[in-house]
Amino acid sequence: METRVLLLTYQECDARYGLGRTELRQFVELGLLRPAPAPTLSK
């Protein structure tokens, strides 16, 4: 079974799913989500 990884920002989670930073941090603490490093911006 293939594992899919989806990277979303806090703002995207809030806009798409109505989840704020507090809820997302709780999900991380529970092991349901994993934080990822911020993407680098290229000019």
C-alpha distance matrix in Angstrom:
0.0 3.8 6.5 9.6 13.0 16.1 19.5 22.4 26.0 27.9 29.9 26.9 25.6 29.2 29.8 26.6 26.0 29.3 28.0 30.6 30.6 31.5 28.5 26.1 27.7 27.3 23.6 23.4 25.7 23.5 20.4 18.7 19.2 19.7 22.7 22.5 25.6 27.6 27.3 30.3 32.6 34.1 37.5
3.8 0.0 3.8 6.4 9.8 13.0 16.3 19.4 23.0 25.2 27.1 24.2 23.2 26.9 27.4 24.3 24.1 27.5 26.2 28.6 28.5 29.8 27.0 24.3 26.0 26.1 22.4 21.9 24.6 22.8 19.6 17.8 17.5 17.7 20.2 19.6 22.5 24.4 23.8 26.8 29.0 30.4 33.8
6.5 3.8 0.0 3.8 6.6 10.0 13.2 16.2 19.7 21.8 23.9 21.2 20.1 23.8 24.6 21.8 21.3 24.5 23.0 25.2 24.8 26.1 23.5 20.6 22.2 22.5 18.8 18.2 20.9 19.4 16.1 14.3 13.8 13.9 16.5 16.1 19.2 21.1 20.9 24.1 26.4 28.2 31.7
9.6 6.4 3.8 0.0 3.8 6.6 10.0 13.0 16.6 19.0 20.7 17.8 17.1 20.8 21.3 18.5 18.5 21.8 20.5 22.8 22.7 24.3 21.8 18.9 20.8 21.5 17.9 17.4 20.6 19.5 16.3 14.1 12.8 13.0 15.0 14.4 17.4 18.8 18.3 21.6 23.6 25.4 28.8
13.0 9.8 6.6 3.8 0.0 3.8 6.6 9.9 13.3 15.8 17.7 15.2 14.6 18.4 19.2 16.9 17.0 20.0 18.4 20.2 19.7 21.6 19.5 16.2 18.0 19.2 15.8 14.9 18.4 17.8 14.7 12.7 10.5 10.1 11.6 10.7 13.7 15.0 14.8 18.2 20.4 22.5 25.9
16.1 13.0 10.0 6.6 3.8 0.0 3.8 6.5 10.1 12.7 14.3 11.5 11.2 15.0 15.5 13.3 13.9 16.8 15.5 17.4 17.2 19.5 17.5 14.3 16.6 18.1 15.0 14.5 18.2 18.0 15.4 12.9 10.3 10.4 11.1 10.2 13.0 13.5 13.3 16.9 18.6 20.9 24.2
19.5 16.3 13.2 10.0 6.6 3.8 0.0 3.8 6.9 10.0 11.7 9.6 9.9 13.5 14.3 13.0 13.9 16.2 14.7 15.7 15.1 17.9 16.5 13.1 15.1 17.3 14.7 13.7 17.5 18.1 15.7 13.7 10.4 9.7 9.0 7.6 9.9 9.9 9.9 13.6 15.3 18.0 21.2
22.4 19.4 16.2 13.0 9.9 6.5 3.8 0.0 3.8 6.7 8.0 5.9 6.5 9.9 10.7 9.9 11.0 12.9 11.6 12.5 12.3 15.4 14.2 11.1 13.5 16.0 13.8 13.4 17.2 18.0 16.3 14.1 10.8 10.9 9.7 9.1 11.0 10.1 10.6 14.2 15.3 18.4 21.2
26.0 23.0 19.7 16.6 13.3 10.1 6.9 3.8 0.0 3.8 5.3 5.1 6.3 8.6 9.9 10.5 11.6 12.5 11.0 10.7 10.1 13.6 13.3 10.4 12.4 15.4 14.1 13.5 17.0 18.5 17.3 15.6 12.2 11.9 9.7 9.3 10.3 8.6 9.9 13.2 14.0 17.5 20.1
27.9 25.2 21.8 19.0 15.8 12.7 10.0 6.7 3.8 0.0 3.8 5.5 5.2 6.2 8.7 10.0 10.3 10.1 8.1 7.1 6.5 10.1 10.3 7.9 10.0 13.0 12.4 12.3 15.4 17.1 16.7 15.1 12.1 12.5 10.4 11.2 12.4 10.9 13.0 16.0 16.9 20.5 22.8
29.9 27.1 23.9 20.7 17.7 14.3 11.7 8.0 5.3 3.8 0.0 3.8 5.5 5.1 6.1 8.5 9.9 9.5 8.9 8.2 8.8 12.4 12.6 11.0 13.4 16.1 15.6 16.0 19.0 20.5 20.2 18.2 15.4 16.0 13.9 14.3 15.0 12.8 14.1 16.8 16.8 20.2 22.1
26.9 24.2 21.2 17.8 15.2 11.5 9.6 5.9 5.1 5.5 3.8 0.0 3.8 5.4 5.1 5.8 7.9 9.0 9.0 9.8 11.0 14.3 13.5 11.6 14.6 16.9 15.6 16.2 19.6 20.4 19.8 17.3 14.5 15.4 14.0 14.1 15.4 13.5 14.2 17.2 17.2 20.3 22.4
25.6 23.2 20.1 17.1 14.6 11.2 9.9 6.5 6.3 5.2 5.5 3.8 0.0 3.8 5.6 5.3 5.4 6.5 5.7 7.3 8.8 11.6 10.2 8.5 11.9 13.7 12.2 13.4 16.7 17.2 16.9 14.2 11.9 13.6 12.8 13.9 15.9 14.8 16.1 19.4 20.0 23.3 25.7
29.2 26.9 23.8 20.8 18.4 15.0 13.5 9.9 8.6 6.2 5.1 5.4 3.8 0.0 3.8 5.7 5.6 4.4 4.6 5.4 8.0 10.7 9.9 9.4 12.6 14.3 13.7 15.3 18.1 18.8 19.1 16.6 14.7 16.5 15.4 16.7 18.3 16.9 18.4 21.4 21.7 25.0 27.0
29.8 27.4 24.6 21.3 19.2 15.5 14.3 10.7 9.9 8.7 6.1 5.1 5.6 3.8 0.0 3.8 5.9 5.8 7.8 9.1 11.8 14.5 13.6 13.0 16.3 18.0 17.1 18.7 21.6 22.1 22.2 19.4 17.4 19.1 18.1 18.8 20.2 18.3 19.2 22.0 21.6 24.7 26.3
26.6 24.3 21.8 18.5 16.9 13.3 13.0 9.9 10.5 10.0 8.5 5.8 5.3 5.7 3.8 0.0 3.8 6.1 8.1 10.6 13.3 15.7 13.9 13.1 16.7 17.9 16.3 18.1 21.3 21.2 20.9 17.7 16.1 18.1 17.8 18.5 20.5 19.0 19.6 22.8 22.7 25.6 27.5
26.0 24.1 21.3 18.5 17.0 13.9 13.9 11.0 11.6 10.3 9.9 7.9 5.4 5.6 5.9 3.8 0.0 3.8 5.5 8.9 11.8 13.5 11.0 10.8 14.6 15.2 13.6 16.0 18.8 18.4 18.6 15.3 14.3 16.9 17.1 18.5 21.0 20.1 21.2 24.6 25.0 28.1 30.3
29.3 27.5 24.5 21.8 20.0 16.8 16.2 12.9 12.5 10.1 9.5 9.0 6.5 4.4 5.8 6.1 3.8 0.0 3.8 6.4 10.0 11.4 9.6 10.4 13.8 14.4 13.8 16.3 18.6 18.6 19.5 16.6 15.7 18.2 18.0 19.8 21.9 20.8 22.4 25.6 25.9 29.2 31.2
28.0 26.2 23.0 20.5 18.4 15.5 14.7 11.6 11.0 8.1 8.9 9.0 5.7 4.6 7.8 8.1 5.5 3.8 0.0 3.8 6.9 8.0 6.0 6.6 10.0 10.7 10.2 12.6 14.9 15.2 16.1 13.6 12.6 15.0 14.8 17.0 19.3 18.6 20.7 24.0 24.8 28.3 30.6
30.6 28.6 25.2 22.8 20.2 17.4 15.7 12.5 10.7 7.1 8.2 9.8 7.3 5.4 9.1 10.6 8.9 6.4 3.8 0.0 3.8 5.5 5.5 6.3 8.7 10.2 10.9 12.5 14.5 15.6 16.8 15.0 13.6 15.4 14.4 16.7 18.4 17.5 20.0 23.0 23.8 27.5 29.6
30.6 28.5 24.8 22.7 19.7 17.2 15.1 12.3 10.1 6.5 8.8 11.0 8.8 8.0 11.8 13.3 11.8 10.0 6.9 3.8 0.0 3.8 5.5 5.1 6.0 8.6 9.8 10.4 12.2 14.2 15.2 14.2 12.3 13.4 11.9 14.4 15.8 15.2 18.2 21.1 22.3 26.0 28.3
31.5 29.8 26.1 24.3 21.6 19.5 17.9 15.4 13.6 10.1 12.4 14.3 11.6 10.7 14.5 15.7 13.5 11.4 8.0 5.5 3.8 0.0 3.8 5.5 5.2 6.3 8.8 10.0 10.6 12.5 14.4 13.8 12.9 14.4 13.6 16.6 18.3 18.3 21.5 24.4 25.8 29.6 32.0
28.5 27.0 23.5 21.8 19.5 17.5 16.5 14.2 13.3 10.3 12.6 13.5 10.2 9.9 13.6 13.9 11.0 9.6 6.0 5.5 5.5 3.8 0.0 3.8 5.5 5.1 6.3 8.8 9.9 10.6 12.4 11.1 10.7 13.1 13.2 16.4 18.7 19.0 21.9 25.1 26.6 30.3 32.9
26.1 24.3 20.6 18.9 16.2 14.3 13.1 11.1 10.4 7.9 11.0 11.6 8.5 9.4 13.0 13.1 10.8 10.4 6.6 6.3 5.1 5.5 3.8 0.0 3.8 5.3 5.0 6.3 8.7 9.8 10.6 9.2 7.7 9.7 9.5 12.6 15.1 15.5 18.4 21.7 23.5 27.1 29.8
27.7 26.0 22.2 20.8 18.0 16.6 15.1 13.5 12.4 10.0 13.4 14.6 11.9 12.6 16.3 16.7 14.6 13.8 10.0 8.7 6.0 5.2 5.5 3.8 0.0 3.8 5.4 5.0 6.2 8.6 9.8 9.9 8.5 9.5 9.0 12.5 14.7 15.6 18.9 22.0 24.1 27.8 30.6
27.3 26.1 22.5 21.5 19.2 18.1 17.3 16.0 15.4 13.0 16.1 16.9 13.7 14.3 18.0 17.9 15.2 14.4 10.7 10.2 8.6 6.3 5.1 5.3 3.8 0.0 3.8 5.4 5.0 6.2 8.6 8.7 9.0 10.9 11.6 15.3 17.9 19.1 22.3 25.5 27.7 31.3 34.2
23.6 22.4 18.8 17.9 15.8 15.0 14.7 13.8 14.1 12.4 15.6 15.6 12.2 13.7 17.1 16.3 13.6 13.8 10.2 10.9 9.8 8.8 6.3 5.0 5.4 3.8 0.0 3.8 5.4 5.1 6.2 5.1 5.6 8.4 10.0 13.6 16.7 18.1 20.9 24.4 26.6 30.1 33.2
23.4 21.9 18.2 17.4 14.9 14.5 13.7 13.4 13.5 12.3 16.0 16.2 13.4 15.3 18.7 18.1 16.0 16.3 12.6 12.5 10.4 10.0 8.8 6.3 5.0 5.4 3.8 0.0 3.8 5.4 5.0 5.8 4.7 5.7 7.1 10.9 13.8 15.7 18.7 22.1 24.6 28.1 31.3
25.7 24.6 20.9 20.6 18.4 18.2 17.5 17.2 17.0 15.4 19.0 19.6 16.7 18.1 21.6 21.3 18.8 18.6 14.9 14.5 12.2 10.6 9.9 8.7 6.2 5.0 5.4 3.8 0.0 3.8 5.4 7.7 8.1 8.9 10.2 14.0 16.6 18.7 21.9 25.1 27.8 31.2 34.4
23.5 22.8 19.4 19.5 17.8 18.0 18.1 18.0 18.5 17.1 20.5 20.4 17.2 18.8 22.1 21.2 18.4 18.6 15.2 15.6 14.2 12.5 10.6 9.8 8.6 6.2 5.1 5.4 3.8 0.0 3.8 5.6 7.8 9.7 12.1 15.8 18.9 21.1 23.9 27.3 30.0 33.3 36.6
20.4 19.6 16.1 16.3 14.7 15.4 15.7 16.3 17.3 16.7 20.2 19.8 16.9 19.1 22.2 20.9 18.6 19.5 16.1 16.8 15.2 14.4 12.4 10.6 9.8 8.6 6.2 5.0 5.4 3.8 0.0 3.8 5.5 6.9 10.0 13.3 16.6 19.1 21.7 25.1 28.0 31.1 34.6
18.7 17.8 14.3 14.1 12.7 12.9 13.7 14.1 15.6 15.1 18.2 17.3 14.2 16.6 19.4 17.7 15.3 16.6 13.6 15.0 14.2 13.8 11.1 9.2 9.9 8.7 5.1 5.8 7.7 5.6 3.8 0.0 3.8 7.0 10.2 13.3 16.9 18.9 21.1 24.8 27.3 30.4 33.8
19.2 17.5 13.8 12.8 10.5 10.3 10.4 10.8 12.2 12.1 15.4 14.5 11.9 14.7 17.4 16.1 14.3 15.7 12.6 13.6 12.3 12.9 10.7 7.7 8.5 9.0 5.6 4.7 8.1 7.8 5.5 3.8 0.0 3.8 6.7 9.6 13.2 15.1 17.3 21.0 23.5 26.7 30.0
19.7 17.7 13.9 13.0 10.1 10.4 9.7 10.9 11.9 12.5 16.0 15.4 13.6 16.5 19.1 18.1 16.9 18.2 15.0 15.4 13.4 14.4 13.1 9.7 9.5 10.9 8.4 5.7 8.9 9.7 6.9 7.0 3.8 0.0 3.8 6.5 10.1 12.6 14.9 18.3 21.2 24.3 27.8
22.7 20.2 16.5 15.0 11.6 11.1 9.0 9.7 9.7 10.4 13.9 14.0 12.8 15.4 18.1 17.8 17.1 18.0 14.8 14.4 11.9 13.6 13.2 9.5 9.0 11.6 10.0 7.1 10.2 12.1 10.0 10.2 6.7 3.8 0.0 3.8 6.8 9.1 11.9 15.2 18.1 21.4 24.7
22.5 19.6 16.1 14.4 10.7 10.2 7.6 9.1 9.3 11.2 14.3 14.1 13.9 16.7 18.8 18.5 18.5 19.8 17.0 16.7 14.4 16.6 16.4 12.6 12.5 15.3 13.6 10.9 14.0 15.8 13.3 13.3 9.6 6.5 3.8 0.0 3.8 6.4 8.6 11.9 14.9 18.0 21.5
25.6 22.5 19.2 17.4 13.7 13.0 9.9 11.0 10.3 12.4 15.0 15.4 15.9 18.3 20.2 20.5 21.0 21.9 19.3 18.4 15.8 18.3 18.7 15.1 14.7 17.9 16.7 13.8 16.6 18.9 16.6 16.9 13.2 10.1 6.8 3.8 0.0 3.8 6.3 8.9 12.2 15.3 18.7
27.6 24.4 21.1 18.8 15.0 13.5 9.9 10.1 8.6 10.9 12.8 13.5 14.8 16.9 18.3 19.0 20.1 20.8 18.6 17.5 15.2 18.3 19.0 15.5 15.6 19.1 18.1 15.7 18.7 21.1 19.1 18.9 15.1 12.6 9.1 6.4 3.8 0.0 3.8 6.5 9.1 12.6 15.8
27.3 23.8 20.9 18.3 14.8 13.3 9.9 10.6 9.9 13.0 14.1 14.2 16.1 18.4 19.2 19.6 21.2 22.4 20.7 20.0 18.2 21.5 21.9 18.4 18.9 22.3 20.9 18.7 21.9 23.9 21.7 21.1 17.3 14.9 11.9 8.6 6.3 3.8 0.0 3.8 6.4 9.4 12.9
30.3 26.8 24.1 21.6 18.2 16.9 13.6 14.2 13.2 16.0 16.8 17.2 19.4 21.4 22.0 22.8 24.6 25.6 24.0 23.0 21.1 24.4 25.1 21.7 22.0 25.5 24.4 22.1 25.1 27.3 25.1 24.8 21.0 18.3 15.2 11.9 8.9 6.5 3.8 0.0 3.8 6.4 9.9
32.6 29.0 26.4 23.6 20.4 18.6 15.3 15.3 14.0 16.9 16.8 17.2 20.0 21.7 21.6 22.7 25.0 25.9 24.8 23.8 22.3 25.8 26.6 23.5 24.1 27.7 26.6 24.6 27.8 30.0 28.0 27.3 23.5 21.2 18.1 14.9 12.2 9.1 6.4 3.8 0.0 3.8 6.7
34.1 30.4 28.2 25.4 22.5 20.9 18.0 18.4 17.5 20.5 20.2 20.3 23.3 25.0 24.7 25.6 28.1 29.2 28.3 27.5 26.0 29.6 30.3 27.1 27.8 31.3 30.1 28.1 31.2 33.3 31.1 30.4 26.7 24.3 21.4 18.0 15.3 12.6 9.4 6.4 3.8 0.0 3.8
37.5 33.8 31.7 28.8 25.9 24.2 21.2 21.2 20.1 22.8 22.1 22.4 25.7 27.0 26.3 27.5 30.3 31.2 30.6 29.6 28.3 32.0 32.9 29.8 30.6 34.2 33.2 31.3 34.4 36.6 34.6 33.8 30.0 27.8 24.7 21.5 18.7 15.8 12.9 9.9 6.7 3.8 0.0
